[in-house]
């Protein structure tokens, strides 16, 4: 017996999985412009062509997003790394589904990886929102980094459990769809 994701319709798009559709709801709730599978890529690697169709392009953040139900396999990681280097934009692979609204950021570690255009790899990345200016972005959990704003707020620089994020997680998890 094999299980396949349930294709799901949301806003006129047929998503390959319900989890992808839930992330679209999350992005809408965060008022972040997104495109679903906007273009495919043929990337040359070691004499071969690798085809890749990333799930989302987030215009406001200039990042690619890939959604997986489980941690990425080596071939999926290679595609993400190559796409980042080819396009000059970071590629994030989020896996394991949309978190529960009351889930703490600490429990979301090891649920998203980042591949940067310079070949650098980061893990433990997640969505955050600055509690002072409401800037939305993706940061490496536990790192003293900014979201592009100038607010330094101590060890917990940006909020992973900002009220808007919690509401967006809740909306995504509670969404009902056509199939």
Buried (B, 14 or more C-beta within 10 A) or exposed (E): EEEEEEBBEBEEBBBBBBBBBBBBBBBBBBEBEBEBBEEEBEBEEEEEEBEBEBBBBBEEBEBBBBBBEEEBEEEBBBBBBBBBBBBEBBBBBBBBBBBEBEBEBEEBEEBBBBBBBEEEEBEBBBBBBBBEEEBBBBBBBBEEEBBEBEEEEEEEBBBBBBEBBBEBBBBBBEBEBEE
